[in-house]
Amino acid sequence: MTATDPRSAQSAPAIRIDGPWTHRDVAANGARFHIAEVGEGPLVMLVHGFPQFWWTWREQLTALAAAGYRAVAMDLRGIGGSDRTPRGYDPANLALDITGVIRSLGEPDAALVGHDLGGYLAWTAAVMRPKLVRRLVVSSMPHPRRWRAAM
């Protein structure tokens, strides 16, 4: 993709709101992902729900940093400042996006926190790459087996 491609993060409405965090793009799983990060220490990766973006986690970013963690909130594929690719939106690939970002950040593992759709993807990431997920916190999303059974 080029900078003029409508699917590119450069031409997307990158929501880079100023604050105590730093914004940057990280390459992972064949795409670029916008992240907001603050703090030093063990990594806590925050994954938003739908239809949200990294800003959902603004209060948690600063609280986690104050508690001694490296807090990172990412925009999922196709959302916010992340690439809008023509495919790759299935849960397994989105989970690989998350674990790919963890690896791209140079961390051996992360505490993974997901809300709503991000919770479903966090469950999936933990199953697919258990060595990368040190801890798992999910809100507003039941275990995937329960969710599928209820649907």
Phi and psi in degrees as a GROMACS rama.xvg file:
@    title "Ramachandran Plot"
@    xaxis  label "Phi"
@    yaxis  label "Psi"
@TYPE xy
-108.363  171.617  THR-2
-64.5506  -21.1232  ALA-3
-93.7156  -6.57151  THR-4
-68.2942  128.766  ASP-5
-64.5029  -14.276  PRO-6
-89.2854  -6.82143  ARG-7
-78.0527  145.591  SER-8
-62.2168  -29.4573  ALA-9
-65.4311  -35.35  GLN-10
-93.2724  -7.78282  SER-11
-76.4234  156.015  ALA-12
-72.9346  81.4437  PRO-13
-66.5673  119.374  ALA-14
-90.9977  90.1336  ILE-15
-112.991  80.7546  ARG-16
-81.8043  131.391  ILE-17
-63.8295  148.994  ASP-18
178.008  -164.761  GLY-19
-75.7699  -0.922772  PRO-20
-96.1576  167.099  TRP-21
-112.959  139.734  THR-22
-102.908  142.006  HIS-23
-162.62  168.964  ARG-24
-106.29  141.874  ASP-25
-126.317  133.199  VAL-26
-86.951  132.618  ALA-27
-162.729  143.391  ALA-28
50.5903  37.927  ASN-29
79.6629  13.531  GLY-30
-146.204  172.977  ALA-31
-111.368  139.087  ARG-32
-123.793  133.218  PHE-33
-79.5998  135.647  HIS-34
-131.296  153.552  ILE-35
-118.23  130.826  ALA-36
-138.557  150.979  GLU-37
-156.807  147.701  VAL-38
92.974  170.039  GLY-39
-132.831  148.289  GLU-40
130.517  -162.791  GLY-41
-59.7373  143.089  PRO-42
-75.8646  132.352  LEU-43
-118.658  115.503  VAL-44
-98.6412  124.721  MET-45
-107.53  125.799  LEU-46
-119.888  119.134  VAL-47
-73.4599  166.835  HIS-48
-95.0253  -163.95  GLY-49
-116.14  134.719  PHE-50
-100.843  72.9107  PRO-51
-113.203  -178.064  GLN-52
-147.828  -173.544  PHE-53
-51.8553  -32.4823  TRP-54
-55.1677  -26.0297  TRP-55
-51.3752  -31.7631  THR-56
-98.6438  12.0617  TRP-57
-56.0971  -41.5695  ARG-58
-69.7905  -39.9115  GLU-59
-70.0493  -34.0219  GLN-60
-55.5347  -51.4223  LEU-61
-71.2564  -37.493  THR-62
-65.5907  -42.572  ALA-63
-66.0705  -40.6034  LEU-64
-61.9852  -42.2844  ALA-65
-64.5616  -26.6691  ALA-66
-87.3176  2.566  ALA-67
97.0095  24.0258  GLY-68
-115.041  156.566  TYR-69
-89.9666  107.645  ARG-70
-100.256  128.816  ALA-71
-131.3  126.621  VAL-72
-113.148  125.838  ALA-73
-107.845  154.596  MET-74
-92  127.734  ASP-75
-65.0234  162.549  LEU-76
-50.9001  129.315  ARG-77
84.3991  2.20474  GLY-78
-126.099  147.277  ILE-79
57.0826  -126.881  GLY-80
-92.0308  5.12955  GLY-81
-84.493  158.184  SER-82
-57.4158  144.333  ASP-83
-105.021  97.4446  ARG-84
-93.1214  159.172  THR-85
-71.2808  -19.4538  PRO-86
-151.633  178.005  ARG-87
105.244  20.3544  GLY-88
-100.814  10.1832  TYR-89
-74.8904  153.333  ASP-90
-55.6152  -39.5814  PRO-91
-63.5692  -44.3121  ALA-92
-69.0872  -39.0629  ASN-93
-63.4423  -36.622  LEU-94
-65.6447  -38.4412  ALA-95
-67.669  -29.1831  LEU-96
-59.5362  -46.6617  ASP-97
-62.5164  -49.9695  ILE-98
-68.0352  -30.8257  THR-99
-65.2173  -38.6928  GLY-100
-65.231  -41.8993  VAL-101
-56.4306  -47.5104  ILE-102
-63.3996  -42.4154  ARG-103
-64.2238  -25.359  SER-104
-78.2854  -4.48513  LEU-105
79.2359  18.6516  GLY-106
-99.5632  145.418  GLU-107
-74.0151  -25.9188  PRO-108
-165.593  177.67  ASP-109
-153.274  152.839  ALA-110
-80.8585  124.937  ALA-111
-107.67  124.073  LEU-112
-119.792  122.35  VAL-113
-129.586  144.544  GLY-114
-122.298  134.873  HIS-115
59.6022  -127.071  ASP-116
-55.6055  -38.9667  LEU-117
-60.8124  -30.6543  GLY-118
-67.4785  -43.8658  GLY-119
-60.1052  -43.6773  TYR-120
-68.6062  -33.8864  LEU-121
-65.1481  -43.9798  ALA-122
-55.9317  -47.7046  TRP-123
-62.2873  -44.4874  THR-124
-60.8521  -40.5464  ALA-125
-64.7559  -35.3869  ALA-126
-73.8752  -40.8414  VAL-127
-75.5858  -34.6944  MET-128
-134.977  66.6404  ARG-129
-60.5356  -28.7084  PRO-130
-72.4734  -19.956  LYS-131
-87.42  -17.0834  LEU-132
-106.631  101.454  VAL-133
-71.9597  -41.9213  ARG-134
-142.321  155.187  ARG-135
-132.893  127.526  LEU-136
-127.809  125.788  VAL-137
-129.768  132.417  VAL-138
-126.304  148.206  SER-139
59.4812  33.7117  SER-140
-159.245  120.504  MET-141
-72.042  171.742  PRO-142
-55.8123  140.814  HIS-143
-54.083  -36.2689  PRO-144
-65.0803  -41.4516  ARG-145
-65.3709  -40.8255  ARG-146
-63.7183  -47.0952  TRP-147
-62.2713  -41.0345  ARG-148
-63.469  -36.032  ALA-149
-74.8903  -24.1346  ALA-150
